[in-house]
Amino acid sequence: MSRQGINKVIKPSISKDAYVAKGVRILGDVEVAEGCSIWFNAVIRGDEGKIIIGPGTNVQDNAVIHSDMGTNVLIGRNVTIGHGAIVRSCVIGDNVMVGMNSTVMSHAEIGENSIIGANSFVAYNSKFPSGSLILGSPARLVRKLGKDEIKANSLAISVYRDLVHKYRKGEILGLDDANFK
């Protein structure tokens, strides 16, 4: 018997305008909204709970997003999940930047307009309010972000939207692309 019922097939739902790079693995009960980009070798496993990735979010290279023991993952609008980050069964609000190689554990809640610094470890059940600068291992609230700091994630979102256009137009190629010469 599967998690959702007898013999029910669980498969991803990916918006037609989402960008999914080569090498990405998306499995199970996963929703990827419009304007999202999922980059090289990211793994998104919705095999133990649902994963919802909100509009405009970018999941960068080698990130892992996994539902855990029936608990869902909810990622808001215009979120940046940095290279190598691990996100498990948590809630991440809109306009959050999850720094490279950070880990966000099960049942954590990250308020909107927050930044989790690179290499931070957000422990199980941690809760951070909107506008937080979250750093360390274990992660802690360092201070509230200023308006200019909150806007920093918008730059990352814009850069990744531009990259999607360049990849789709064939302006950026890799060794395995047919047009590479």
Number of C-alpha atoms within 10 A of each C-alpha: 7 11 13 12 9 8 9 10 11 17 14 17 15 17 14 11 12 19 21 20 17 12 14 17 15 21 17 19 22 25 19 26 20 18 19 28 25 28 22 18 18 25 21 24 22 27 20 19 20 23 28 18 25 22 20 24 29 26 28 22 21 21 25 21 26 26 25 20 11 13 18 23 26 21 27 21 22 25 30 27 28 23 21 21 25 23 26 23 28 26 22 28 22 22 27 29 29 29 21 22 19 26 26 28 21 23 19 21 22 27 20 21 26 27 27 27 19 20 18 22 22 26 17 15 13 17 16 20 15 19 22 23 23 26 21 16 13 12 21 19 15 11 11 17 17 11 10 8 15 20 13 15 21 17 10 17 21 13 11 22 18 11 15 22 13 13 14 11 10 13 9 13 15 11 8 8 10 8 9 10 7
